[in-house]
Amino acid sequence: MSTITLRVDDSFSQTVSALSRELHISKTALIKEAVLAYRQQLEAKKVRDQMAKASRRVQMAAVDEDRELWDGCVADGLEDV
């Protein structure tokens, strides 16, 4: 097992101490849980961003398809009627 030294200001240290007492877990456990939760949050954001990008691609493809269909309707020869 590795040891990490973390230098923080007094306010942060007090916050960690208070939370660990409130949750009845060690400071080490609290910080481990916080880091793992943050990692999961970042991974979830990455997935959401990828899904949003894919959704925009699908939407743009649908717009292009609609535009092609509309252009076909405009050029159907009815303008002479």
N, C-alpha and C positions, 0 to 999 in steps of 0.2 A: 504494500500500500504506500502511496506517495503522500508527502506532506506539502501543502501549499501555504505560503505566508501571504496574508492579504492586509495591506495597509489601508485603513479607512479613517474618516474623520469621526469625532466623538458622537456626533448626531447619528450617523449610520450605525455605529457600534451599539448605541443605546436602542435603536430601532430593532436591530437583530436580537439583542438580548431580550427585549420586551416580547417580541414575537415568539422566540423560543420558549420563554416562560409561559406565555399564553397558550401555546400549542402543546406544551409538555414534551418538547423534543429538544435535542441538543442543537447548538448553533451549527455544528457541522451538518447535521441532518437537514436543518432548515436551508442552509445554503445549497446543499446538494439538490434538494427538491426544487429550489428556486431556479437553479441552473438548468436542470432537466426540463422543468416547465417552460422556461424561456426557449430552450432548444425546440421543444414540441411546437411552441407558438411560431417560431421562425419557419419550421418545416410546413406547418399548416398554411402560413402566408405564402410560401413558395408555391404550394399546390394551388391555392386560390388564384395567384397571379398567373400561373400556367393555364388554368381553366379560363380565366378572363381573356387571355391572349388567344386561346383556341376559339372561344366564343366570338371574339371580334372577327377572326378569320372566317368563321362560318357565316356570320352576319354579312360580311363584305361579299362573300361568294353568292349569298342569296340575293343581295342587292344587284350584283352584276347579272345574275340570271334573270331577275325581274326586268332589268333594263333591256336585256336582249329580247325578252318576250314582248315588252312594250314597243321596242323598235320594230319588231315584226308586225305588230298590229297597226302601227302608224303607216307602214309601207304596204298595206294590204290592197291598195288600189281604190279605196272608197273615196279618196279625195276628189275623184272625178264625178261623183254622183251628185 
